[in-house]
């Protein structure tokens, strides 16, 4: 039996003697799925008489998966409260029977109340929050196996928020100096303050109470201020055990 090796970019012909069956040997790829393979036999003594046969390749393979952020979105200008969507692009034969979504390697489940919507090949995050920033990926499965996409990082910009549990209680006696610092989380991190650090000295009973601070970045002004509660030590309860 004679054999020829075939590459999709070239056409190879080989004459054969009567009774010999030529064969085609090659390693198909997903791109070969649906390709028509044709065998044509000719005889130099009967040039006008040819016979041929053909068949369509059905190449089965596990899913090929890529993930993209929605084409209408600017990945560098997504702010808290925006609607965001991802598209999971899948090539598979046979067709995929399941698509799974992941955020920082944890499964993402549909939650309409929280604005998380899963459709056939897309993930929608309505009114996205800063907690939903991070790495997203999708995984597709068919009878041949399963494959995951490369992760796509979602950046969610937001106005400053207090970086510690607020209010924060700090103590000072009369004429004792306090040093308080307004620490916030924000994206972008370039935050401006009226003052970010303060040395404060209660000089009288009226100087006890609360100090507040707010930061501002390009997204906006901090909604809830950071609060430092300074109680009057003379009015604090003493608990005896």
C-alpha positions as YAML, in Angstrom:
chain: A
units: angstrom
residues:
- id: 1
  name: UNK
  ca: [0.00, 0.00, 0.00]
- id: 2
  name: UNK
  ca: [1.43, 3.35, -1.01]
- id: 3
  name: UNK
  ca: [1.09, 6.28, 1.33]
- id: 4
  name: UNK
  ca: [1.25, 10.05, 0.96]
- id: 5
  name: UNK
  ca: [1.44, 12.70, 3.63]
- id: 6
  name: UNK
  ca: [-0.95, 15.61, 3.28]
- id: 7
  name: UNK
  ca: [-0.69, 19.17, 4.54]
- id: 8
  name: UNK
  ca: [-3.71, 21.48, 4.16]
- id: 9
  name: UNK
  ca: [-1.63, 24.21, 2.48]
- id: 10
  name: UNK
  ca: [-0.46, 22.02, -0.40]
- id: 11
  name: UNK
  ca: [-2.00, 19.70, -2.98]
- id: 12
  name: UNK
  ca: [-0.21, 16.41, -3.41]
- id: 13
  name: UNK
  ca: [-0.74, 14.03, -6.30]
- id: 14
  name: UNK
  ca: [0.67, 10.59, -6.78]
- id: 15
  name: UNK
  ca: [0.01, 8.16, -9.59]
- id: 16
  name: UNK
  ca: [-0.57, 4.56, -8.67]
- id: 17
  name: UNK
  ca: [-0.73, 1.26, -10.46]
- id: 18
  name: UNK
  ca: [-3.97, -0.65, -10.85]
- id: 19
  name: UNK
  ca: [-4.95, -2.48, -7.71]
- id: 20
  name: UNK
  ca: [-2.96, -0.20, -5.39]
- id: 21
  name: UNK
  ca: [-4.91, 1.92, -2.92]
- id: 22
  name: UNK
  ca: [-3.28, 5.26, -2.10]
- id: 23
  name: UNK
  ca: [-3.86, 6.49, 1.45]
- id: 24
  name: UNK
  ca: [-3.82, 9.91, 3.03]
- id: 25
  name: UNK
  ca: [-2.12, 10.32, 6.41]
- id: 26
  name: UNK
  ca: [-2.20, 13.57, 8.38]
- id: 27
  name: UNK
  ca: [-2.94, 14.86, 11.86]
- id: 28
  name: UNK
  ca: [-6.10, 16.98, 11.83]
- id: 29
  name: UNK
  ca: [-6.48, 20.10, 13.94]
- id: 30
  name: UNK
  ca: [-9.66, 21.93, 14.97]
- id: 31
  name: UNK
  ca: [-9.20, 24.14, 11.89]
- id: 32
  name: UNK
  ca: [-9.66, 21.06, 9.70]
- id: 33
  name: UNK
  ca: [-13.17, 20.45, 11.00]
- id: 34
  name: UNK
  ca: [-15.60, 20.66, 8.08]
- id: 35
  name: UNK
  ca: [-12.86, 20.46, 5.42]
- id: 36
  name: UNK
  ca: [-13.75, 18.49, 2.29]
- id: 37
  name: UNK
  ca: [-11.22, 15.77, 1.46]
- id: 38
  name: UNK
  ca: [-11.36, 14.66, -2.16]
- id: 39
  name: UNK
  ca: [-9.64, 11.76, -3.90]
- id: 40
  name: UNK
  ca: [-9.33, 11.96, -7.70]
- id: 41
  name: UNK
  ca: [-8.07, 9.06, -9.85]
- id: 42
  name: UNK
  ca: [-6.84, 9.64, -13.41]
- id: 43
  name: UNK
  ca: [-5.37, 7.48, -16.15]
- id: 44
  name: UNK
  ca: [-2.86, 8.98, -18.57]
- id: 45
  name: UNK
  ca: [-4.22, 6.80, -21.34]
- id: 46
  name: UNK
  ca: [-7.76, 8.03, -20.71]
- id: 47
  name: UNK
  ca: [-7.20, 11.66, -19.72]
- id: 48
  name: UNK
  ca: [-10.84, 12.64, -20.05]
- id: 49
  name: UNK
  ca: [-12.04, 9.89, -17.76]
- id: 50
  name: UNK
  ca: [-11.56, 10.48, -14.04]
- id: 51
  name: UNK
  ca: [-13.26, 9.14, -10.97]
- id: 52
  name: UNK
  ca: [-13.40, 10.83, -7.62]
- id: 53
  name: UNK
  ca: [-14.76, 10.51, -4.14]
- id: 54
  name: UNK
  ca: [-14.97, 12.94, -1.25]
- id: 55
  name: UNK
  ca: [-16.06, 13.27, 2.33]
- id: 56
  name: UNK
  ca: [-16.33, 15.98, 4.95]
- id: 57
  name: UNK
  ca: [-14.04, 15.81, 7.97]
- id: 58
  name: UNK
  ca: [-15.67, 15.77, 11.39]
- id: 59
  name: UNK
  ca: [-12.83, 16.60, 13.79]
- id: 60
  name: UNK
  ca: [-13.85, 16.30, 17.44]
- id: 61
  name: UNK
  ca: [-11.88, 18.21, 20.06]
- id: 62
  name: UNK
  ca: [-12.17, 19.65, 23.54]
- id: 63
  name: UNK
  ca: [-13.24, 23.31, 23.81]
- id: 64
  name: UNK
  ca: [-10.98, 26.20, 22.84]
- id: 65
  name: UNK
  ca: [-11.89, 29.05, 25.18]
- id: 66
  name: UNK
  ca: [-11.09, 32.76, 25.32]
- id: 67
  name: UNK
  ca: [-12.59, 35.42, 27.57]
- id: 68
  name: UNK
  ca: [-13.06, 39.08, 26.68]
- id: 69
  name: UNK
  ca: [-14.46, 42.10, 28.44]
- id: 70
  name: UNK
  ca: [-17.51, 43.52, 26.69]
- id: 71
  name: UNK
  ca: [-16.53, 45.21, 23.42]
- id: 72
  name: UNK
  ca: [-18.33, 48.44, 24.35]
- id: 73
  name: UNK
  ca: [-16.43, 48.82, 27.64]
- id: 74
  name: UNK
  ca: [-13.19, 50.68, 28.33]
- id: 75
  name: UNK
  ca: [-11.23, 48.52, 30.80]
- id: 76
  name: UNK
  ca: [-9.45, 51.64, 32.11]
- id: 77
  name: UNK
  ca: [-12.64, 53.55, 32.85]
- id: 78
  name: UNK
  ca: [-14.94, 51.26, 34.83]
- id: 79
  name: UNK
  ca: [-16.31, 52.83, 37.99]
- id: 80
  name: UNK
  ca: [-18.29, 51.50, 40.90]
- id: 81
  name: UNK
  ca: [-21.96, 51.47, 39.90]
- id: 82
  name: UNK
  ca: [-21.34, 50.77, 36.19]
- id: 83
  name: UNK
  ca: [-22.77, 47.74, 34.39]
- id: 84
  name: UNK
  ca: [-20.08, 45.29, 33.23]
- id: 85
  name: UNK
  ca: [-20.25, 42.20, 31.04]
- id: 86
  name: UNK
  ca: [-17.87, 39.48, 29.87]
- id: 87
  name: UNK
  ca: [-18.09, 37.25, 26.80]
- id: 88
  name: UNK
  ca: [-16.87, 33.64, 26.86]
- id: 89
  name: UNK
  ca: [-15.88, 32.67, 23.31]
- id: 90
  name: UNK
  ca: [-15.93, 28.92, 22.72]
- id: 91
  name: UNK
  ca: [-15.04, 26.68, 19.78]
- id: 92
  name: UNK
  ca: [-15.87, 23.05, 20.40]
- id: 93
  name: UNK
  ca: [-16.90, 19.88, 18.59]
- id: 94
  name: UNK
  ca: [-19.16, 18.50, 19.84]
- id: 95
  name: UNK
  ca: [-20.76, 21.68, 21.15]
- id: 96
  name: UNK
  ca: [-20.09, 22.53, 24.77]
- id: 97
  name: UNK
  ca: [-22.75, 21.40, 27.23]
- id: 98
  name: UNK
  ca: [-21.65, 23.56, 30.17]
- id: 99
  name: UNK
  ca: [-19.94, 26.91, 30.76]
- id: 100
  name: UNK
  ca: [-18.73, 27.82, 34.26]
- id: 101
  name: UNK
  ca: [-17.56, 31.20, 35.53]
- id: 102
  name: UNK
  ca: [-14.93, 32.06, 38.14]
- id: 103
  name: UNK
  ca: [-13.91, 35.15, 40.11]
- id: 104
  name: UNK
  ca: [-10.47, 34.89, 41.70]
- id: 105
  name: UNK
  ca: [-10.73, 31.09, 41.13]
- id: 106
  name: UNK
  ca: [-14.05, 30.88, 43.00]
- id: 107
  name: UNK
  ca: [-17.26, 29.85, 41.18]
- id: 108
  name: UNK
  ca: [-19.64, 32.64, 40.16]
- id: 109
  name: UNK
  ca: [-23.32, 31.75, 40.58]
- id: 110
  name: UNK
  ca: [-26.33, 33.59, 39.27]
- id: 111
  name: UNK
  ca: [-27.86, 36.00, 41.76]
- id: 112
  name: UNK
  ca: [-30.43, 38.31, 40.21]
- id: 113
  name: UNK
  ca: [-30.88, 40.18, 43.49]
- id: 114
  name: UNK
  ca: [-27.17, 41.07, 43.55]
- id: 115
  name: UNK
  ca: [-27.12, 41.88, 39.83]
- id: 116
  name: UNK
  ca: [-25.14, 38.79, 38.75]
- id: 117
  name: UNK
  ca: [-26.69, 37.43, 35.54]
- id: 118
  name: UNK
  ca: [-25.44, 34.38, 33.62]
- id: 119
  name: UNK
  ca: [-26.62, 33.75, 30.07]
- id: 120
  name: UNK
  ca: [-25.44, 31.27, 27.44]
- id: 121
  name: UNK
  ca: [-21.95, 32.68, 26.96]
- id: 122
  name: UNK
  ca: [-21.95, 35.91, 28.91]
- id: 123
  name: UNK
  ca: [-21.65, 37.16, 32.48]
- id: 124
  name: UNK
  ca: [-23.30, 40.46, 33.45]
- id: 125
  name: UNK
  ca: [-22.47, 42.39, 36.62]
- id: 126
  name: UNK
  ca: [-25.03, 45.12, 37.20]
- id: 127
  name: UNK
  ca: [-23.98, 48.12, 39.29]
- id: 128
  name: UNK
  ca: [-20.56, 46.59, 39.87]
- id: 129
  name: UNK
  ca: [-18.93, 47.09, 43.27]
- id: 130
  name: UNK
  ca: [-15.29, 47.38, 44.26]
- id: 131
  name: UNK
  ca: [-15.53, 43.93, 45.88]
- id: 132
  name: UNK
  ca: [-16.17, 42.47, 42.40]
- id: 133
  name: UNK
  ca: [-12.83, 43.66, 41.04]
- id: 134
  name: UNK
  ca: [-10.26, 40.93, 40.36]
- id: 135
  name: UNK
  ca: [-9.55, 38.08, 37.96]
- id: 136
  name: UNK
  ca: [-12.35, 36.47, 35.92]
- id: 137
  name: UNK
  ca: [-12.23, 33.32, 33.80]
- id: 138
  name: UNK
  ca: [-14.65, 30.90, 32.17]
- id: 139
  name: UNK
  ca: [-14.48, 27.14, 31.59]
- id: 140
  name: UNK
  ca: [-16.29, 25.15, 28.89]
- id: 141
  name: UNK
  ca: [-16.93, 21.40, 28.86]
- id: 142
  name: UNK
  ca: [-17.96, 18.90, 26.21]
- id: 143
  name: UNK
  ca: [-17.71, 15.11, 25.83]
- id: 144
  name: UNK
  ca: [-14.04, 15.43, 24.84]
- id: 145
  name: UNK
  ca: [-12.98, 17.32, 27.97]
- id: 146
  name: UNK
  ca: [-12.93, 20.79, 29.48]
- id: 147
  name: UNK
  ca: [-10.76, 23.87, 29.01]
- id: 148
  name: UNK
  ca: [-10.41, 27.18, 30.82]
- id: 149
  name: UNK
  ca: [-9.72, 30.62, 29.42]
- id: 150
  name: UNK
  ca: [-6.89, 32.87, 30.45]
- id: 151
  name: UNK
  ca: [-8.04, 35.18, 33.23]
- id: 152
  name: UNK
  ca: [-9.10, 38.77, 32.55]
- id: 153
  name: UNK
  ca: [-8.55, 41.35, 35.28]
- id: 154
  name: UNK
  ca: [-11.44, 43.66, 36.10]
- id: 155
  name: UNK
  ca: [-10.44, 46.99, 37.61]
- id: 156
  name: UNK
  ca: [-13.21, 48.90, 39.38]
- id: 157
  name: UNK
  ca: [-12.41, 52.50, 40.24]
- id: 158
  name: UNK
  ca: [-14.10, 54.00, 43.29]
- id: 159
  name: UNK
  ca: [-14.11, 57.07, 45.51]
- id: 160
  name: UNK
  ca: [-12.23, 56.88, 48.83]
- id: 161
  name: UNK
  ca: [-13.65, 54.80, 51.67]
- id: 162
  name: UNK
  ca: [-12.38, 54.65, 55.23]
- id: 163
  name: UNK
  ca: [-9.53, 52.17, 55.62]
- id: 164
  name: UNK
  ca: [-10.41, 51.21, 59.18]
- id: 165
  name: UNK
  ca: [-13.48, 50.44, 61.23]
- id: 166
  name: UNK
  ca: [-15.19, 53.74, 61.89]
- id: 167
  name: UNK
  ca: [-15.71, 55.31, 64.35]
- id: 168
  name: UNK
  ca: [-12.31, 54.68, 65.89]
- id: 169
  name: UNK
  ca: [-12.03, 55.51, 69.57]
- id: 170
  name: UNK
  ca: [-8.85, 57.30, 70.63]
- id: 171
  name: UNK
  ca: [-8.12, 58.48, 74.14]
- id: 172
  name: UNK
  ca: [-6.36, 61.54, 75.45]
- id: 173
  name: UNK
  ca: [-6.24, 63.45, 78.70]
- id: 174
  name: UNK
  ca: [-6.47, 67.22, 78.84]
- id: 175
  name: UNK
  ca: [-3.43, 68.84, 77.25]
- id: 176
  name: UNK
  ca: [-2.30, 65.45, 75.88]
- id: 177
  name: UNK
  ca: [-1.43, 65.54, 72.17]
- id: 178
  name: UNK
  ca: [-3.09, 63.07, 69.79]
- id: 179
  name: UNK
  ca: [-1.81, 62.06, 66.36]
- id: 180
  name: UNK
  ca: [-4.57, 60.89, 64.00]
- id: 181
  name: UNK
  ca: [-4.14, 59.89, 60.37]
- id: 182
  name: UNK
  ca: [-6.90, 59.67, 57.76]
- id: 183
  name: UNK
  ca: [-6.23, 56.27, 56.10]
- id: 184
  name: UNK
  ca: [-8.47, 55.37, 53.15]
- id: 185
  name: UNK
  ca: [-8.80, 52.82, 50.35]
- id: 186
  name: UNK
  ca: [-9.35, 54.20, 46.86]
- id: 187
  name: UNK
  ca: [-8.81, 53.58, 43.15]
- id: 188
  name: UNK
  ca: [-7.13, 55.65, 41.80]
- id: 189
  name: UNK
  ca: [-4.95, 55.87, 44.88]
- id: 190
  name: UNK
  ca: [-4.05, 59.53, 44.29]
- id: 191
  name: UNK
  ca: [-6.24, 61.02, 47.04]
- id: 192
  name: UNK
  ca: [-6.36, 64.60, 48.26]
- id: 193
  name: UNK
  ca: [-7.41, 65.72, 51.75]
- id: 194
  name: UNK
  ca: [-7.98, 69.01, 53.48]
- id: 195
  name: UNK
  ca: [-5.50, 67.46, 55.88]
- id: 196
  name: UNK
  ca: [-4.57, 63.78, 56.06]
- id: 197
  name: UNK
  ca: [-2.77, 63.91, 59.42]
- id: 198
  name: UNK
  ca: [-3.55, 65.95, 62.47]
- id: 199
  name: UNK
  ca: [-2.04, 66.57, 65.88]
- id: 200
  name: UNK
  ca: [-4.86, 67.44, 68.22]
- id: 201
  name: UNK
  ca: [-4.67, 68.47, 71.86]
- id: 202
  name: UNK
  ca: [-7.85, 68.72, 73.96]
- id: 203
  name: UNK
  ca: [-7.49, 71.86, 76.02]
- id: 204
  name: UNK
  ca: [-10.91, 71.79, 77.68]
- id: 205
  name: UNK
  ca: [-13.97, 69.59, 78.12]
- id: 206
  name: UNK
  ca: [-15.48, 71.14, 75.00]
- id: 207
  name: UNK
  ca: [-12.63, 69.75, 72.87]
- id: 208
  name: UNK
  ca: [-13.79, 66.16, 73.36]
- id: 209
  name: UNK
  ca: [-16.11, 64.63, 70.78]
- id: 210
  name: UNK
  ca: [-15.53, 63.52, 67.19]
- id: 211
  name: UNK
  ca: [-13.01, 64.38, 64.49]
- id: 212
  name: UNK
  ca: [-13.89, 63.55, 60.88]
- id: 213
  name: UNK
  ca: [-11.98, 63.50, 57.61]
- id: 214
  name: UNK
  ca: [-12.78, 62.85, 53.95]
- id: 215
  name: UNK
  ca: [-10.70, 62.20, 50.86]
- id: 216
  name: UNK
  ca: [-11.30, 62.94, 47.18]
- id: 217
  name: UNK
  ca: [-9.98, 61.33, 44.00]
- id: 218
  name: UNK
  ca: [-10.91, 61.55, 40.32]
- id: 219
  name: UNK
  ca: [-13.97, 59.34, 40.89]
- id: 220
  name: UNK
  ca: [-15.45, 61.55, 43.58]
- id: 221
  name: UNK
  ca: [-15.56, 62.64, 47.21]
- id: 222
  name: UNK
  ca: [-15.71, 60.17, 50.06]
- id: 223
  name: UNK
  ca: [-19.36, 59.70, 51.05]
- id: 224
  name: UNK
  ca: [-18.96, 58.45, 54.61]
- id: 225
  name: UNK
  ca: [-16.19, 60.22, 56.55]
- id: 226
  name: UNK
  ca: [-13.64, 58.53, 58.75]
- id: 227
  name: UNK
  ca: [-14.58, 59.29, 62.35]
- id: 228
  name: UNK
  ca: [-12.26, 59.50, 65.35]
- id: 229
  name: UNK
  ca: [-14.20, 59.50, 68.60]
- id: 230
  name: UNK
  ca: [-12.40, 61.22, 71.49]
- id: 231
  name: UNK
  ca: [-14.29, 60.54, 74.74]
- id: 232
  name: UNK
  ca: [-13.85, 62.71, 77.81]
- id: 233
  name: UNK
  ca: [-11.94, 60.41, 80.20]
- id: 234
  name: UNK
  ca: [-13.62, 62.06, 83.19]
- id: 235
  name: UNK
  ca: [-17.04, 60.85, 82.00]
- id: 236
  name: UNK
  ca: [-16.13, 57.26, 81.08]
- id: 237
  name: UNK
  ca: [-17.72, 54.42, 82.99]
- id: 238
  name: UNK
  ca: [-15.50, 52.32, 85.23]
- id: 239
  name: UNK
  ca: [-16.47, 48.65, 85.21]
- id: 240
  name: UNK
  ca: [-15.41, 46.55, 88.19]
- id: 241
  name: UNK
  ca: [-15.15, 42.78, 87.87]
...
